[in-house]
Amino acid sequence: MSVQLDPSYDIQIRQVAGADAVALVTDGVRVLDVRTPQEFSDLGHIPGAMLLPVQIIASAPAILGDPDTPVLVTCEHAVRSKVATRLLAQAGFTQVYELAHGMALWDGPRAHEPQPMAGPSPWLFECGDLIARTGRALDVACGRGRHALLIASTGLAVTAIDRDAAALARLQTHADRLGLPIQTRVTDLEAGDVDLGEPGYALVLVTRYLHRPLLPHLLLSLAPGGVLIYETFLDKQAEKGHPKNPDFLLKPGELLELVKPLEVLRQFEGELDGNWISAVAARR
């Protein structure tokens, strides 16, 4: 993680333990557990906790949303949680708590059921070895920036585009406070003359978004050797309730046709974390 964390923010972090920590949980504080998935299930976690390993903590500001939300960060021995709490405080979160001594000394209730990691797309992790460590990246329909923050923390300069001006403003604030190379731009992705910025991206990322006329523009925006990582819903997803509009759903095999003539490096179609997904990683 290339985020330069400032220890002066530690003064804003409140340590809690014992009855005080249990009271926070009872009052509905957001609990962020930054251990590994195996620790989370095998050693037990606070019921309702969100799993986000410290290695991908850069995405936390986008996942948590409102920076005034009270957040309690836990790990096993209150070591990894210090990195996470410092990052949240530096990103602008105003009510950050750390579980003193970690889960090792937590005497409140525990749950053991496994759960998916919060935040970034599993397909992005699956294709992580294909992503360049230098150059520029384009995050399309980025929303609150869960992927933009993570990608920028690896060293890529990210252009994050979306039509939601409020979400982009908050993302830009988080990025600036963390010193991450992100530029946000409000963009109507369904306009005929869509502006994706200067072409030559080493990475173009799209998750859970589909506007078929945009695909040719995305392919042309890649640098030679650049990689497109694309993931969105299959038509079978309509059986689960959302989305139902066929304009937002791919037919089986359709994504492979849409990314031609790129070289397909990986592809997946099927159920992933409870959703029916079509995904591809392809190189120009």
C-alpha positions as a printed NumPy array, in Angstrom:
array([[  0.   ,   0.   ,   0.   ],
       [  1.56 ,   3.29 ,  -1.107],
       [ -0.579,   5.52 ,   1.15 ],
       [  1.644,   7.71 ,   3.321],
       [ -0.063,   7.632,   6.719],
       [  0.497,  10.461,   9.163],
       [  0.845,   9.336,  12.82 ],
       [ -0.381,  12.736,  14.025],
       [ -3.931,  11.502,  13.271],
       [ -3.626,   8.888,  16.025],
       [ -4.725,  11.467,  18.576],
       [ -8.197,  11.393,  17.026],
       [ -8.616,   7.636,  17.555],
       [-10.418,   6.473,  20.683],
       [ -9.361,   3.235,  22.383],
       [-12.186,   1.152,  23.856],
       [-12.269,  -2.159,  25.692],
       [-14.474,  -4.268,  27.94 ],
       [-17.921,  -2.925,  28.803],
       [-17.346,   0.278,  26.782],
       [-16.667,  -1.719,  23.616],
       [-19.68 ,  -3.972,  24.215],
       [-21.848,  -0.877,  24.709],
       [-20.668,   0.575,  21.399],
       [-21.552,  -2.65 ,  19.603],
       [-24.948,  -2.769,  21.316],
       [-25.602,   0.807,  20.171],
       [-25.016,  -0.23 ,  16.548],
       [-21.489,   0.991,  15.778],
       [-20.127,  -0.2  ,  12.418],
       [-17.558,  -2.9  ,  13.145],
       [-14.688,  -3.27 ,  10.689],
       [-12.589,  -6.425,  11.114],
       [ -9.236,  -6.196,   9.3  ],
       [ -8.019,  -9.768,   9.852],
       [ -7.839, -12.538,   7.262],
       [-10.962, -14.483,   6.24 ],
       [ -9.617, -17.557,   8.054],
       [ -9.097, -15.653,  11.307],
       [-12.518, -14.066,  10.908],
       [-14.323, -17.424,  10.835],
       [-11.981, -19.722,  12.787],
       [-11.261, -17.397,  15.705],
       [-14.64 , -15.738,  15.674],
       [-15.744, -12.155,  15.101],
       [-18.1  ,  -9.615,  16.58 ],
       [-21.59 , -10.389,  15.204],
       [-22.408,  -8.11 ,  12.271],
       [-18.767,  -7.178,  11.649],
       [-17.641,  -6.305,   8.133],
       [-14.587,  -8.198,   6.878],
       [-11.964,  -6.087,   5.102],
       [ -8.38 ,  -7.401,   5.435],
       [ -5.815,  -4.712,   6.181],
       [ -4.057,  -5.408,   2.841],
       [ -7.003,  -3.753,   1.045],
       [ -7.892,  -1.187,   3.694],
       [ -7.407,   1.676,   1.219],
       [-10.913,   0.957,  -0.101],
       [-12.509,   1.36 ,   3.346],
       [-13.508,   5.042,   3.063],
       [-15.669,   4.26 ,   0.026],
       [-17.146,   1.121,   1.569],
       [-18.081,   2.793,   4.849],
       [-19.626,   5.844,   3.188],
       [-20.572,   8.651,   5.579],
       [-17.374,   9.883,   7.29 ],
       [-19.381,  10.812,  10.39 ],
       [-20.432,   7.181,  10.904],
       [-18.999,   5.708,  14.133],
       [-16.611,   2.869,  13.242],
       [-14.998,   0.309,  15.567],
       [-11.913,  -1.352,  14.051],
       [-10.751,  -4.755,  15.244],
       [ -7.955,  -7.216,  14.535],
       [ -6.453, -10.001,  16.666],
       [ -3.84 ,  -8.155,  18.757],
       [ -4.468,  -4.444,  17.992],
       [ -1.565,  -4.214,  15.542],
       [ -3.193,  -4.224,  12.107],
       [ -6.048,  -2.143,  13.472],
       [ -3.621,   0.732,  14.082],
       [ -2.969,   0.986,  10.345],
       [ -6.681,   0.894,   9.564],
       [ -7.724,   3.439,  12.181],
       [ -4.982,   5.848,  11.155],
       [ -6.071,   5.598,   7.519],
       [ -9.717,   6.252,   8.388],
       [ -8.874,   9.246,  10.554],
       [ -6.606,  10.684,   7.877],
       [ -9.327,  10.112,   5.237],
       [-11.652,  12.323,   7.291],
       [-13.659,   9.917,   9.449],
       [-14.615,  11.692,  12.644],
       [-15.638,   8.867,  15.025],
       [-12.983,   6.154,  14.802],
       [-12.622,   3.637,  17.624],
       [-10.042,   0.878,  18.053],
       [-10.695,  -2.278,  20.05 ],
       [ -7.884,  -2.163,  22.617],
       [ -5.943,  -5.449,  22.792],
       [ -7.896,  -6.798,  19.808],
       [-10.16 ,  -9.818,  19.533],
       [ -7.703, -11.874,  21.587],
       [ -9.133, -10.267,  24.74 ],
       [-12.674,  -9.556,  23.521],
       [-15.134, -11.031,  26.022],
       [-18.336, -10.103,  24.212],
       [-20.376, -12.307,  21.867],
       [-18.659, -14.022,  18.93 ],
       [-19.925, -15.417,  15.645],
       [-18.047, -17.871,  13.433],
       [-19.907, -17.944,  10.135],
       [-17.719, -17.083,   7.111],
       [-18.684, -14.199,   4.861],
       [-17.332, -12.557,   1.705],
       [-14.89 ,  -9.712,   2.032],
       [-16.523,  -6.314,   1.839],
       [-15.862,  -3.951,  -0.989],
       [-13.735,  -4.694,  -4.029],
       [-14.92 ,  -7.12 ,  -6.687],
       [-13.662, -10.708,  -6.345],
       [-12.992, -10.617, -10.096],
       [-10.552,  -7.744,  -9.589],
       [ -8.632,  -9.884,  -7.092],
       [ -8.728, -12.835,  -9.483],
       [ -7.042, -10.683, -12.124],
       [ -4.705,  -8.764,  -9.835],
       [ -1.585, -10.306, -11.351],
       [ -2.551,  -8.88 , -14.769],
       [ -2.608,  -5.27 , -13.553],
       [  0.366,  -3.009, -14.23 ],
       [  2.023,  -1.314, -11.267],
       [  2.744,   1.906, -13.132],
       [  0.837,   4.037, -15.592],
       [ -2.734,   5.268, -15.678],
       [ -6.02 ,   3.541, -14.902],
       [ -9.632,   4.392, -15.73 ],
       [-12.372,   3.386, -13.269],
       [-15.689,   3.572, -15.146],
       [-18.958,   4.122, -13.242],
       [-16.801,   4.209, -10.128],
       [-19.537,   5.079,  -7.626],
       [-18.017,   5.937,  -4.249],
       [-14.593,   4.719,  -5.393],
       [-13.992,   1.371,  -3.684],
       [-11.841,   0.275,  -6.638],
       [-10.303,   3.65 ,  -7.459],
       [ -8.887,   3.989,  -3.938],
       [ -7.489,   0.466,  -3.955],
       [ -5.916,   0.747,  -7.419],
       [ -4.398,   4.148,  -6.625],
       [ -2.865,   2.678,  -3.462],
       [ -0.889,   0.247,  -5.65 ],
       [  0.754,   3.091,  -7.567],
       [ -1.45 ,   3.685, -10.605],
       [ -2.755,   7.177, -11.363],
       [ -6.529,   6.777, -11.528],
       [ -9.163,   8.704, -13.44 ],
       [-12.495,   7.929, -11.766],
       [-15.633,   8.795, -13.701],
       [-19.31 ,   8.631, -12.775],
       [-22.433,  10.761, -13.074],
       [-22.88 ,  11.092,  -9.283],
       [-21.268,  14.435,  -8.458],
       [-21.736,  14.067,  -4.689],
       [-20.06 ,  10.65 ,  -4.583],
       [-17.159,  11.913,  -6.682],
       [-16.684,  14.961,  -4.465],
       [-16.406,  12.748,  -1.389],
       [-14.033,  10.384,  -3.215],
       [-11.808,  13.293,  -4.236],
       [-11.699,  14.499,  -0.636],
       [-10.655,  11.055,   0.62 ],
       [ -8.014,  10.739,  -2.096],
       [ -6.56 ,  14.18 ,  -1.426],
       [ -6.348,  13.591,   2.314],
       [ -4.611,  10.249,   1.723],
       [ -2.295,  11.628,  -0.96 ],
       [ -3.573,   9.173,  -3.557],
       [ -3.275,   9.972,  -7.3  ],
       [ -6.977,  10.087,  -8.186],
       [ -8.707,  12.582, -10.428],
       [-12.497,  12.461, -10.466],
       [-14.679,  13.725, -13.265],
       [-18.466,  13.893, -13.517],
       [-19.296,  12.159, -16.796],
       [-22.468,  11.085, -18.564],
       [-21.363,   7.668, -19.777],
       [-24.403,   7.322, -21.989],
       [-23.818,  10.503, -23.97 ],
       [-22.872,   9.933, -27.594],
       [-19.698,  12.023, -27.317],
       [-18.523,  10.558, -24.014],
       [-15.124,  11.844, -22.9  ],
       [-12.996,   9.161, -21.235],
       [ -9.951,  11.377, -20.981],
       [ -6.62 ,  11.01 , -22.726],
       [ -6.306,   7.483, -24.187],
       [ -3.422,   5.224, -23.233],
       [ -4.674,   3.591, -20.032],
       [ -2.773,   0.606, -18.667],
       [ -6.003,  -0.529, -17.014],
       [ -9.669,   0.074, -17.714],
       [-11.995,  -1.275, -15.029],
       [-15.77 ,  -1.661, -15.19 ],
       [-17.839,  -3.489, -12.581],
       [-21.622,  -3.884, -12.315],
       [-22.315,  -1.477, -15.168],
       [-23.403,  -2.05 , -18.757],
       [-23.992,   0.365, -21.617],
       [-23.203,  -1.548, -24.77 ],
       [-22.47 ,   1.5  , -27.001],
       [-19.687,   2.469, -24.571],
       [-17.622,  -0.677, -25.204],
       [-15.881,   0.489, -28.424],
       [-14.792,   3.685, -26.646],
       [-13.362,   1.653, -23.756],
       [-11.35 ,  -0.564, -26.083],
       [ -9.873,   2.43 , -27.889],
       [ -8.922,   4.091, -24.593],
       [ -6.467,   1.287, -23.741],
       [ -2.75 ,   1.622, -24.334],
       [ -1.108,  -1.14 , -26.381],
       [ -0.731,  -3.969, -23.892],
       [ -3.323,  -2.369, -21.607],
       [ -5.847,  -4.592, -19.832],
       [ -9.62 ,  -4.31 , -19.666],
       [-11.218,  -5.891, -16.594],
       [-14.971,  -6.028, -17.016],
       [-17.614,  -7.631, -14.824],
       [-21.382,  -7.276, -14.852],
       [-24.629,  -9.224, -14.577],
       [-25.884, -12.075, -16.712],
       [-29.526, -12.234, -17.79 ],
       [-30.132, -14.999, -15.234],
       [-29.612, -12.372, -12.516],
       [-33.158, -11.128, -13.226],
       [-34.441, -14.24 , -11.438],
       [-32.86 , -12.9  ,  -8.248],
       [-34.719,  -9.613,  -8.512],
       [-32.27 ,  -6.913,  -9.615],
       [-31.517,  -5.718, -12.199],
       [-34.357,  -6.84 , -14.443],
       [-33.957,  -4.471, -17.399],
       [-32.402,  -6.463, -20.28 ],
       [-30.403,  -3.374, -21.253],
       [-28.33 ,  -3.999, -18.101],
       [-27.991,  -7.773, -18.486],
       [-25.658,  -9.778, -20.693],
       [-26.554, -12.909, -22.555],
       [-24.207, -15.9  , -22.115],
       [-21.148, -15.427, -24.321],
       [-22.059, -11.841, -25.22 ],
       [-19.221, -10.181, -23.31 ],
       [-16.601, -12.129, -25.264],
       [-18.102, -10.757, -28.467],
       [-18.212,  -7.205, -27.141],
       [-14.501,  -7.132, -26.267],
       [-13.276,  -8.361, -29.65 ],
       [-10.585,  -7.97 , -30.976],
       [ -8.843,  -7.865, -27.59 ],
       [ -6.896, -10.925, -26.475],
       [ -8.938, -12.668, -23.794],
       [ -6.708, -13.597, -20.847],
       [ -9.385, -14.848, -18.446],
       [-13.132, -15.173, -18.485],
       [-15.881, -16.356, -16.167],
       [-19.62 , -16.899, -16.379],
       [-21.666, -18.238, -13.505],
       [-22.694, -17.549,  -9.936],
       [-20.277, -15.512,  -7.831],
       [-21.063, -14.41 ,  -4.26 ],
       [-24.76 , -14.979,  -4.883],
       [-24.981, -13.091,  -8.191],
       [-24.978, -14.308, -11.793],
       [-21.933, -12.716, -13.388],
       [-20.145, -12.491, -16.714],
       [-16.548, -11.325, -16.42 ],
       [-13.503, -10.981, -18.63 ],
       [ -9.917,  -9.771, -18.523],
       [ -8.592,  -8.915, -21.982],
       [ -5.485,  -7.231, -23.38 ],
       [ -5.154,  -4.842, -26.281]])
